[in-house]
Amino acid sequence: MASAKELMELCVTEGASDLHVTVGRPPTLRKHGRLVDLAGAAPMAAADTEAFVRAIAPERSWKEAQEVGSADFAVAHSEAARFRVNVFKQKGFWGAACRLIPSKLLSLEEIGLPDFVKELVTRPRGLLLVTGPTGSGKTTTLASLVHYVNQNFDRHVITIEDPVEYYHSHGKSVIMQRELHVDVPTFSEGMRRALRQDPNVILLGEMRDLETISAAITAAETGHLVLATLHTTGAARTVDRIIDAFPTEAQEQIRAQLSVSLIAVISQALLPRSDKKGRVAAFEIMVMTPAIENHIRKNETFKIPSVIQTSRRLGMVLLDDHLLELWKAGKIDRETALRAAQSPKDLEPKLA
């Protein structure tokens, strides 16, 4: 059986995004969104998967995994790459999911974001959310936004991540990267402490709970630019998810706070290309306007999509409209567009 180092090297050389290790199946790569077993490899035994986990897990993470059944960490592989790893127990055996973190930070143009997004990260304060399902490239987009700030502006940037994935060198900005369970115990504690560290920009890896969401909104209101992620699809659903995290009696106040602190929501999906190997990002982009601010205050988030649709001149776009553009350009096929659509029934006739 190949060693952990050899399997990770194969993931890099094959251009895979993920490596999966589990008992009863050969090591499996995810290439261009699809799972492929390692050619010629035998199914892994319990001893193989445990050896893999023990080879890559730091002592702290191995101890955590034994105590609670899983652990998250990042691991360097030579100088070429880093992996975000989750090790876990299933059916009593060890397994691992390893996500390859590209060594090169992508520009906003390479990701496919429009130019006006650069203006959003020059704002002195506010909340900019990058949302989407797991594996949609949220972390890469956030890293690219921080990279753009670092290249062009003198800012103090504090990131709170679980784990730290992309490493940023100091450029024009000073960048401090804090890792959960290594440098800080929780996201909410990291946010609380960050406010005392003279930040201009705070990157929050994930808005996981009520306390963290509340801290992020407060920081955005009090003169900081906060970049954060949520596991939601679409701008309106993102707003609803944040508000629904709060008790009913607090929701009116949160709607008022969010309407003035939210700058934009970038919702994205990463899709297999049909024109060549690789994947392409599809976006829904909502930028705060007086109309959207009003809808949030009045609890009329169901009206947000129509505002986005009629505000193309401001750079806004609905996910389904961007999927239609990608299909017309031959970058994705019809089935991929419908699978990713918010409203497949409405999109389907347009794909005839």
N, C-alpha and C positions, 0 to 999 in steps of 0.2 A: 504493500500500500504506500502511495506517495506520502511524503512528509507534509506537515502543515505549511512549511515554507515553500515547498514545490507546488502545492495546490494554489496558494496565493499567487505565486509567480505565474501559474497557468491562467488564472483569472485576469491578470494584468495583460499578458501577451495575447490572449484570445479576445480582448476587448469586451469582456463580460462586465456587467454591472454588479452582480451578486454571486456569491458562492454559498451553496447550501450543503450541510453535512448532517446526515441522519442515518440511523441504523436501518439496514435492510435495503439500502439503495446506494448506487455509486455516487461519488461526489457530483453535484449538479450545479451547472452554471446557468445564470440568466443572461442570455445574449439577445439584445434588441427587443427586450420585453418577453422573450419566450425561454422556457426551461429546457436545457439540453444536458443529458447525462454525459459524464466524461467518457469518451470513447475507449473501449477496452478495459475499463476499470471494473473490478468486482464490487458487489454490494458490500457496504461497510458493516463490520461487526461492532459490538458494543465496545470492545477494547480499542478499536480504531478511532471511534468518535471521541471516547474519553481522552485518548492520547492527543488528539487534535486540540481539544479544549484545553487540556493541561499545558500544551506547548505554547498557546497564544495568550492565555488569560494571565494578567498580573495577579500576584498573590492576593491582593485586596479583593479583586473581582472573583477569583476562584472561591475564596471564603464566602463572599456574598452569595454566589451561585449555590454553594452547598447548603447555606442557611435558608434561603428563600426560593430556590429552584430556578433562578435565572439572574443574569447580570448583563449590563451594558458597559462597553468600554471601546476605546479606539486603540488601534495598534499600528505601529509603523512597519512597513515591509520594505527593506532596503532603503534606498533614497528615492525610489521611484514612486512609491504609493503609500497611502494609509487606508486602513479599513475601519469602518464602524461595525462593531461586532455585538451581537446578542447571543449569549450561550444560555441554554435552557435544558430542562429535563422534560422528556415526554415518554410515557409508558415506562418510566423508571430508568431510561437510557439518556445519555447526553447527546445534544445536537447543537448546531450553531448556524446562524445566518450572518454572513459577512458582506457588507455593502462596500464596494470599492469607492473611495473618495478620490476623484481626479486630482492629480498633482498640480494641474494648471488651473488657476482661477480664470473663469470665463468672463469676457466683457459682457455688458448688457446687450450689445449688438449681437454677440454670438449666441446668447440665450434666446434672442428674438423679441426682447422688450422694446417698445417704441422709445424714441429719444426723450420725450417729455418726462419720462420716469426719472431721468437725472435731476430734473428740477425738484421733484418731490423730496429727494434726500438732501437738498440744500435748505429745507425749511428749518427754522430754529426750534420748532416744537411740534408735537403731534404724534399720532399713532398711525404707522403704516403696517398693514397686515399682509402677509403672504400666506395664502391658504391652498388647500388641496389634499387629496388622499395620500396615504403613505406611498412613497416612491415616485411622487410627482415632481421632485426637484426643488422643493421649497428651500432646503438648506443651501443648495447651490445658488439659487436666486439671492438669498440673504447674503451669502458670502460675496457675491458679485457686487451687491449694493455697497457693502462695507469696503470692498476693494476700490470701488469708484471714489468713495469718500476719502479713503486713505491716499489715493493717488493725487487728489485734486484740492483737498482742503485741510486746514490745520484744525483738527477736532480731537477731543479726547473721547475715544470709543471704548466702552466696556461691553464685553459679551458674556452672557451666562448660558452655558451650553451643557448638554448631556448626551454624549460626551463632546469635547472639542473635536471638530472634524477638520475643517480647513484651518491651517496655520497662517496667520497674517504677520508679516514683518512690518515694523514701524516704517511708514513712509512720511508724507506730510503730517499725518495724524499720529497720535500716540494710542496704541491699541493694547488693551488689557483683556486677556481671555481667561475666564474663570470656569472651571469644570465642576459640575455637580458631583458631590461626594468626595471630591479631591480638594477643591479650593473653597467650596461653600456647600452647606448641607441641603438647601432647598432653593427653588427658583424664587419663592417669595422673600426668603432671607437675602438672597443675592440682590434682588430689586431694592430691598430696604437699605442695604449697605451701599449700593451703587449711588444712591442719591446723595451720599456724603463724600463721594469721591470725585467731585467736580467733573461730571460727565457732560458732554454735548450730545452724544449718541449712545443709546443703550440697546443692545441686541439681546432679545429674550428668546432662547431656543424654542420654547413652547409655552403657551398660556394654558397650563394644565388644570388649574383649580380657581375657585372663587377669589382666594387671597391674592394669587398671582395676577389674575385679570384686573382686579381692583387696583393693585399696585402699579400695573402698567398704565392704566387710564389716568391715575393720579400723576404719575411721572410725566405723561404726555401733556397734561394740563399745566404743569408747573415749570415749563420751560425746557423740556428735553425732547429730542426726537427718539421715539421708541420704535424699533423694528421687531416684529414678532410673528410667530406662525400659529395657525389653528388648523385642525383636521376637519375642515368644512369645504363644501364645493359651492361656489357662487357667492356674490357679494351680499345679497339679501339674507341668505341662510347664515352667513357669517355674523351679520348684525344680530339676527335672532338668537344665534347660539350664545353670544356674549350676554345679551340681555336676560336670556332664560337661565343663565348660570346664577343669577341673583334671586333672592327671595322676592315674592310678589310685591311686598310693601316697599322694596328698594328700587323696583324696575323703572318707575317714572323718573327718579333722580338719575339713574344710570343712562336712560335714553337722552336726558338733557346733557349729561357729561359727554357721552359718546358723540352726540351731534356736533359738539364744538371741538372735540379732541381728535376725532378720526380724520386722517388726511386722505387715505385711499385704501382700497382692498384690491390686491392682485391675486386672483384665483387661477390656479393652473392645473393642467393635466399633461402627462408625458406620454406620447403615443408612438407606436411603431410606424416608421415611414414606409410608404409604398413605392417611392421613386428610387430609393437607394438604402443601403444598410444604415442603421441608426434609428434615433428617435427624434421627434420634434415636439416642442411645447405648444400647447393651445392655451390661450389666456382669456379670462374675463377681467376687465379692468374697470373699477368704479372709482371716480375721484369726487371728493366732497364738493357739492354745490349747494346754494341756498335751497333748491328744490329737494335734494336728498336729505339735507339737514332737517327740513320741515317734516318730511315723511318719517324720519327716525323719531323726532320729538312726538309726533302724533300717533306713533305705533302703526304706521302704514307702510311697513317694509315691503308688502306685496306690490307696491307701486314703484319700487326702485328699478326693476328691470326695464320698465317702459321709459324711465328717465335716462338710463344708460343707452337704450336703443336710439333715443332722439338726441343724444349728445356726442355723436361720433366726431364732431368738429373739435371737441375738447380732448379727444384721444380715448374716450371710453369705448368699450366693446363688450357685447355679450358673448359668453362662451360659445353658444350655438352659432352665432354669426361668424366667429373666428374659425370654428370647425368647417363651416361652409366655404370660407376663403381658402383654407388649407386643402379641402377636397377639390375645389376649382383649380387650384395651382398644381394638382396632381401629387401632393405631398402625403396625403393619407387616403385610404380607400373608404368606400361607402360604409362598410360594416364598422370600421374603427370610429368613424364620425358619429354613427348612431349609438354605439356603445358608450361614448363619452358625453353624449348630449344631455343637457338638462331636461329638454322636452323633445324626445325622439319623434313623437307623433307630429309635431309641428315642423321638425327639420326634414323628415323623410320625403315629403313632396318636393322640397327644394333640391333634393339630390337625384332627381329623375334625369 
